[in-house]
């Protein structure tokens, strides 16, 4: 059945609430309103105000409360309303949530899932179009995953809630209303990247909001007789470097695309790992197609700031010129 990513996430949350009475949701306007993107629509009506909790406007309080609940045996799922609103909670996430299991020698588990709509493409402004993934992927003790289709949104949200480690769950808001097939088939392992399009000339690595862009670029490249293999990372931390390495080993070239700014971004870590492990098989330098090193621009400049098909094809041309 084809459903939107919003509906897939809603179904995944509903499934978790039904299967485990210790699962509860907490966030701003997630109950009566159903969230600003309606991801939690109808869940408070069906599960009650004690399990779908409308919180005050305070992200540090949301995450701090979730940490306490997790220490008492619950599995809280926090919603941060927009990506740029997560920063007041970073102290709780980085200094407490990410460290307590290690600090306690494994005696304390913190099964907290933090849902964050992220990325651009909706004509919004700064604080509503951020890409904060590198902050969290750089923090030991956190798992960081991001969905790109309704199917892996449905799979990953349930797997995240079932995990005993804290998970930062990043949802590409520009794809909330895109529809795709969703089934109850056994999902791939939580931390496994997926090759979503095979190819032979170069590997194009993407995640979250840029996976659909990568597939569009691969279609355009095919019209010019060039074959791009597209890898959807799904998990940023831990990183499935094996799938990436095997793909680059086959193609000999690697392109990386993400919406976040270029410098010190996730693509830099990925490029370093590829260079380290596949150096002798590379036919060209690893190239990155990303946002620019500026704060997020006004909406009228958004399409120029974000990576696009033309920029990916230019990078492919540059790679194949070696």
C-alpha positions as CSV (number, residue, x, y, z in Angstrom):
1,X,0.0,0.0,0.0
2,X,1.3,3.5,-0.9
3,X,1.3,5.9,2.0
4,X,3.2,9.2,2.8
5,X,6.2,9.3,5.1
6,X,4.1,11.1,7.7
7,X,1.6,8.2,7.7
8,X,4.4,5.6,7.8
9,X,5.9,7.3,10.9
10,X,2.5,7.6,12.5
11,X,1.9,3.9,11.8
12,X,5.3,3.0,13.3
13,X,4.7,5.0,16.4
14,X,1.2,3.5,16.8
15,X,2.7,0.0,16.4
16,X,5.3,0.7,19.2
17,X,2.6,2.2,21.5
18,X,0.4,-0.9,21.0
19,X,3.2,-3.5,21.5
20,X,4.9,-2.0,24.6
21,X,3.0,-0.1,27.4
22,X,6.3,1.4,28.5
23,X,6.5,3.4,25.2
24,X,5.3,7.0,25.5
25,X,5.6,10.2,23.4
26,X,6.5,13.6,24.6
27,X,6.8,16.9,22.7
28,X,5.4,20.3,21.9
29,X,1.9,20.2,20.4
30,X,2.1,16.5,19.6
31,X,-1.2,15.6,21.4
32,X,-4.3,17.6,20.6
33,X,-2.7,19.1,17.5
34,X,-1.0,16.0,16.3
35,X,2.4,17.8,15.8
36,X,3.1,20.6,13.3
37,X,3.6,18.0,10.6
38,X,0.8,15.8,11.9
39,X,3.1,12.9,12.5
40,X,1.4,12.1,15.8
41,X,-2.1,12.8,14.6
42,X,-4.7,10.8,16.5
43,X,-2.3,9.1,18.9
44,X,-3.3,11.0,22.0
45,X,-7.0,10.3,21.3
46,X,-6.3,6.6,21.1
47,X,-3.6,6.2,23.8
48,X,-4.4,9.0,26.3
49,X,-2.7,12.0,27.6
50,X,-0.4,10.0,29.9
51,X,1.2,8.3,27.0
52,X,1.1,11.1,24.4
53,X,2.2,14.1,26.4
54,X,1.9,17.7,25.3
55,X,5.0,19.3,26.8
56,X,5.9,23.0,27.6
57,X,8.0,24.9,25.1
58,X,11.3,23.8,26.4
59,X,13.5,21.3,24.6
60,X,16.0,20.8,27.5
61,X,13.0,19.9,29.7
62,X,11.7,17.5,27.1
63,X,15.0,15.6,26.9
64,X,15.7,15.8,30.6
65,X,12.3,14.4,31.4
66,X,12.9,11.6,28.9
67,X,16.2,10.7,30.5
68,X,14.5,10.4,33.9
69,X,11.7,8.3,32.4
70,X,14.2,6.0,30.7
71,X,16.0,5.4,34.0
72,X,12.7,4.2,35.5
73,X,12.1,1.7,32.7
74,X,10.1,3.6,30.1
75,X,10.9,4.0,26.4
76,X,10.2,7.7,25.7
77,X,10.1,9.1,22.2
78,X,10.8,12.9,22.1
79,X,9.7,15.2,19.3
80,X,11.8,18.3,18.6
81,X,9.5,20.5,16.6
82,X,12.1,21.8,14.1
83,X,15.8,21.0,13.6
84,X,17.0,24.4,14.8
85,X,15.1,24.0,18.0
86,X,17.3,21.1,19.2
87,X,20.2,23.2,20.4
88,X,18.8,24.1,23.9
89,X,18.7,20.4,24.5
90,X,22.2,19.6,23.3
91,X,23.6,19.8,26.9
92,X,21.2,17.1,28.0
93,X,21.8,15.0,24.9
94,X,25.6,15.2,24.9
95,X,26.5,15.4,28.6
96,X,23.9,13.0,30.0
97,X,22.0,11.0,27.4
98,X,25.0,9.9,25.5
99,X,27.2,9.1,28.5
100,X,25.1,7.5,31.3
101,X,25.2,3.9,30.0
102,X,29.0,4.0,29.6
103,X,29.4,5.9,32.9
104,X,27.4,3.2,34.7
105,X,29.3,0.3,33.2
106,X,26.2,-0.8,31.3
107,X,23.9,-1.0,34.4
108,X,21.7,1.9,33.2
109,X,20.2,1.7,29.7
110,X,18.6,4.8,28.1
111,X,16.2,3.8,25.4
112,X,15.3,7.3,24.3
113,X,14.4,8.2,20.7
114,X,14.7,11.8,19.7
115,X,12.8,12.6,16.5
116,X,14.0,15.7,14.6
117,X,12.5,17.0,11.3
118,X,15.5,18.3,9.5
119,X,16.8,19.8,6.3
120,X,15.6,22.3,3.8
121,X,13.5,22.3,0.7
122,X,10.2,23.7,2.2
123,X,10.8,27.4,1.7
124,X,11.3,28.1,5.4
125,X,13.9,30.2,7.2
126,X,16.9,29.6,9.4
127,X,16.2,27.6,12.6
128,X,13.6,25.7,10.5
129,X,15.9,24.2,7.8
130,X,19.1,23.1,9.6
131,X,21.2,20.0,9.1
132,X,22.6,19.2,12.6
133,X,23.5,15.5,12.0
134,X,27.3,15.9,12.4
135,X,26.9,17.3,15.9
136,X,25.3,14.0,17.0
137,X,27.2,11.6,14.8
138,X,30.4,13.0,16.4
139,X,29.1,12.1,19.9
140,X,30.0,8.6,21.2
141,X,27.1,6.9,22.8
142,X,24.4,8.1,20.4
143,X,23.0,6.2,17.4
144,X,22.1,8.5,14.5
145,X,19.8,7.3,11.7
146,X,17.8,9.0,9.0
147,X,15.0,7.8,6.7
148,X,14.6,8.5,3.0
149,X,11.4,6.6,2.1
150,X,8.1,5.7,3.8
151,X,9.3,2.1,4.1
152,X,12.5,2.8,5.9
153,X,10.8,5.5,8.0
154,X,8.3,2.8,9.2
155,X,11.1,0.3,9.8
156,X,13.6,2.5,11.4
157,X,11.3,4.3,13.8
158,X,10.2,0.9,15.3
159,X,13.8,-0.3,15.4
160,X,14.9,2.9,17.1
161,X,12.3,2.7,19.8
162,X,13.2,-1.0,20.5
163,X,16.9,-0.2,20.8
164,X,18.4,0.1,24.3
165,X,20.7,2.9,23.3
166,X,19.6,6.5,22.7
167,X,18.8,7.2,19.0
168,X,18.7,10.5,17.2
169,X,16.1,9.9,14.5
170,X,16.3,12.5,11.7
171,X,13.3,12.9,9.4
172,X,13.7,14.8,6.1
173,X,10.8,17.2,6.2
174,X,10.8,17.9,2.5
175,X,9.8,14.3,1.9
176,X,7.1,14.0,4.6
177,X,4.3,14.1,1.9
178,X,6.0,11.8,-0.6
179,X,4.3,8.4,-1.0
180,X,5.8,5.0,-1.3
181,X,5.0,1.3,-0.7
182,X,5.1,0.2,2.9
183,X,4.8,-3.5,4.0
184,X,5.4,-5.4,7.2
185,X,8.2,-7.5,5.7
186,X,11.2,-8.2,7.8
187,X,13.3,-5.0,7.7
188,X,17.1,-5.0,7.0
189,X,19.4,-4.7,10.0
190,X,19.1,-1.3,11.8
191,X,22.6,-0.2,10.9
192,X,22.8,-1.5,7.3
193,X,23.2,0.9,4.4
194,X,21.3,0.0,1.2
195,X,22.3,0.1,-2.5
196,X,19.1,1.6,-3.9
197,X,20.4,1.7,-7.5
198,X,23.2,-0.4,-8.9
199,X,25.8,1.2,-11.2
200,X,29.3,0.8,-12.6
201,X,30.9,4.2,-13.3
202,X,30.9,5.9,-9.9
203,X,29.3,5.5,-6.4
204,X,27.0,8.3,-5.2
205,X,26.6,8.2,-1.4
206,X,23.6,10.0,0.1
207,X,21.3,9.9,3.1
208,X,18.0,11.3,4.2
209,X,16.8,14.2,2.0
210,X,19.5,13.7,-0.7
211,X,18.7,10.1,-1.5
212,X,15.8,11.1,-3.8
213,X,18.1,13.8,-5.4
214,X,20.8,11.2,-5.9
215,X,18.4,8.9,-7.7
216,X,17.2,11.8,-9.9
217,X,20.8,12.5,-10.7
218,X,21.4,8.9,-11.6
219,X,18.5,9.0,-14.0
220,X,19.9,12.1,-15.7
221,X,23.4,10.5,-15.9
222,X,21.9,7.4,-17.5
223,X,20.5,9.5,-20.3
224,X,24.1,10.5,-21.0
225,X,25.3,6.9,-20.9
226,X,26.8,7.0,-17.4
227,X,26.0,4.6,-14.7
228,X,25.8,5.8,-11.1
229,X,25.5,3.5,-8.2
230,X,23.5,5.1,-5.3
231,X,24.0,4.2,-1.7
232,X,21.5,5.2,1.0
233,X,23.5,5.2,4.3
234,X,20.4,5.1,6.6
235,X,22.6,5.0,9.7
236,X,25.3,7.7,10.2
237,X,26.4,6.3,13.5
238,X,27.3,3.5,13.5
239,X,28.4,3.8,9.8
240,X,28.1,0.8,7.5
241,X,31.5,1.4,5.9
242,X,31.6,-2.1,4.5
243,X,28.7,-1.5,2.1
244,X,30.3,1.8,1.1
245,X,33.7,0.3,0.6
246,X,32.5,-2.6,-1.5
247,X,30.6,-0.2,-3.8
248,X,33.6,2.1,-4.2
249,X,35.8,-1.0,-4.8
250,X,33.6,-1.9,-7.7
251,X,33.3,1.5,-9.3
252,X,36.6,3.2,-8.4
253,X,35.0,6.6,-7.9
254,X,33.1,8.1,-5.0
255,X,30.8,11.2,-4.8
256,X,29.1,12.2,-1.5
257,X,26.1,14.5,-1.3
258,X,24.4,16.1,1.8
259,X,22.5,19.3,2.6
260,X,24.7,20.4,5.5
261,X,27.6,22.8,4.8
262,X,30.8,21.4,3.3
263,X,33.5,22.1,5.9
264,X,33.9,19.7,8.8
265,X,30.7,17.9,7.7
266,X,29.7,14.2,7.7
267,X,31.0,13.9,4.1
268,X,34.5,14.8,5.3
269,X,34.5,11.8,7.6
270,X,33.1,9.5,4.9
271,X,35.7,10.7,2.4
272,X,38.5,10.1,4.9
273,X,37.3,6.6,5.5
274,X,37.0,5.8,1.8
275,X,40.5,7.3,1.1
276,X,42.0,5.3,4.0
277,X,40.4,1.9,3.1
278,X,40.1,2.0,-0.7
279,X,43.0,4.2,-1.7
280,X,44.5,1.7,-4.2
281,X,41.2,1.3,-6.0
282,X,40.3,4.9,-6.4
283,X,40.5,6.3,-10.0
284,X,39.8,9.9,-8.8
285,X,39.6,12.0,-5.7
286,X,36.5,11.6,-3.5
287,X,34.3,14.6,-4.2
288,X,31.5,16.2,-2.1
289,X,28.4,18.0,-3.3
290,X,26.9,19.9,-0.3
291,X,25.4,23.1,1.0
292,X,27.7,26.1,1.2
293,X,29.7,27.4,4.2
294,X,27.2,30.0,5.2
295,X,24.1,30.2,7.4
296,X,21.0,28.9,5.8
297,X,19.7,31.4,3.2
298,X,16.3,33.1,2.7
299,X,13.8,30.9,0.8
300,X,14.3,32.7,-2.5
301,X,18.0,31.5,-2.5
302,X,17.3,28.1,-1.1
303,X,17.4,26.1,-4.4
304,X,20.8,27.7,-5.3
305,X,22.2,26.9,-1.9
306,X,21.2,23.3,-1.7
307,X,22.9,20.6,-3.8
308,X,21.1,19.9,-7.0
309,X,21.2,17.5,-10.0
310,X,23.4,19.9,-12.1
311,X,26.0,20.1,-9.4
312,X,26.1,16.3,-9.0
313,X,26.5,15.9,-12.7
314,X,29.3,18.4,-12.8
315,X,31.0,16.5,-10.0
316,X,30.6,13.3,-12.0
317,X,32.1,14.9,-15.0
318,X,35.0,16.1,-12.9
319,X,35.5,12.6,-11.5
320,X,35.4,10.9,-14.8
321,X,37.9,13.3,-16.3
322,X,40.7,11.6,-14.3
